[in-house]
Amino acid sequence: MSLGVVDVGGTTNIKLIIYDNELNQGGYSETINVPMLFPGNYYVEQDANALRSAFRHLVNTARDKGVKYLGISTYRASIIAWDKSGNPPLINIITWLDRRGGLEVVNGFPCSLMRRLPLLSSILIPTSPVTQILWLLRHRQDLIERVRKGGRRSLVR
């Protein structure tokens, strides 16, 4: 048995760790830096193609090294948009550190509503994928138009 894990859990690195039969780190690991981009105030993005390329490289490396089982760990609060072909991504990855839309969306909700629905205040935080997607839908009309024209588009975290 050979087990590997690709960890996309950090913001700047993606790494592969391969374990031996006793589940000890089997002597191989590789880390690839995927830099953050800062295109504006409170904007924190990553190049989706760079992350995909790094991921594919690590998966191929694992296969080449005989890994039979591969786990994938991801951060879950970043979003991306793509068409049904998946190539190319329509936007950069908007990372969990990005505050552009979250602050605007959260500040737009009435405080009285947030007090009456405490659960809502735990979901509607500036770094939540919910607020990031709401912002994206409000500010990227080009994506909305593509959907209206029939090209199915996905917004996924």
N, C-alpha and C positions, 0 to 999 in steps of 0.2 A: 504494500500500500504506500502510496506517496500522496501527501496532502499539501496543498498550497493555499495561500490566502492573498488576494489582492485587496489592499486597504486603500480606499479612496476617502478615508475618514478625515484627513487633514485638509487644510485649505490650500497649501502650496505644494504638497507632495502626494504622490501615489506610489505605493510600494508593494512588492511581492516578497512573501516569506514562504520558504518551503520547509516542511517538517519531515523528519524521518519516521520510521515505523513505530518508534516509541513516543511520537509526538513531541520530540525535541526539535528545536530549530536545526534543520539538517545541513547547516553550513552554507546555505545560499539565501541571500536576500539582495534585492535591488530596489533603489529608490530613484524616482524621476521627478524632477521639479517641474511643476506646472505653475508658472508665475501668475500672480494676481494682476489685474488691470484696474486702473483708477481713472476712468474717462470723465468723471465729474465729481462734484461735492457729494459725499455719501455713497457714491457708486463704487461697488467692489465686484468685479467680474473675473471670469476666466475664459480663455479661448476654448470653446467647445471642441474644436478640431484638435487642438493640442492635447486635451485631456483624452479624447477618443484614441488618438495615436499612441499616447503613453499606455493606455489601457490595453490596446491590441498588442503592443510590444510585450507587455508583461504576461498576457495570456499565452502568446506564442512561445515566450521563454519558458513558462511553466510546462507547456506541452513538450517542448524540446528537451526538457530536463526530466521527463517521465512522470510528471504529476498526473495522477488519475482522478483525483477529486480536488475541485477548486471552489473555495468559498469566496464570496465578494462582500466586503463591508463598505458601506457608503455613508456619507453625511446626508441627512434627509431633509434639509431645509433650504436647499438651493433649487432653482427652477431653470428650465430651458424650454424653448419652443422649436418644433421642427415639423416638416410636412410628413405625410404618411410614408414617404420613401426613406426618411431619416437622414437624408443627405442632400444638401448641407444643412446644418442647424440654421434656423432663422435668426437667432440672436446668440450672443455670448451667454454663458452660464451666469445667471444672477445669483451670487453666493449668499450664504446665510449671514455674511457680514454686511451686506448691502442695506442701506437705510433709506434709499431714495424714495421708494413708494410707501414703505411701511409707516414712516412718520406722517406722511400726508394722509394716508387712509385712516390711521388710528386717530389723528387729530381731527378728522372729519366726523367721527362718531360722537353722538351726544353723550356727555358724561352721565346724564340721568339713566340712559339705557345701559351703560356699562355697570352702573351701581345696581340696577335691578337684575341684571343677568351676569353674576360674577364669573360664570364659566366663559362667557364671551370675552371677558378681559384677559383670560389666560390663553385664548386663541388669537385674539386680535392684538398682537404685539408687533413692533416694527420689523422684526426679523422673521416673522411667520411667512411661510409660503402662501398662505391665504391672502395676506395683505400685499405680497409681491405680485401675485397673479392679478388681483384687483387693480393694482396700479398699472400693470402691463396692459390689461384690457382697456383701461381708460386712456392710456397715452400712446399706444402703438396701433393706431387705426389701420395701418397697412396690414397688420395681422388679421384684424377683424374683417377687412375687405377680402382677403384671401379666403377666409372661411365662407363668407357670403357667396363668393363666386364658385363654390363647390369643391375646392381643394381642401379636403379634411386636414385640419391642423390639430396638433395636440399641445396642450400645456401640461407639463408633468413636473413634479418635484422629484 
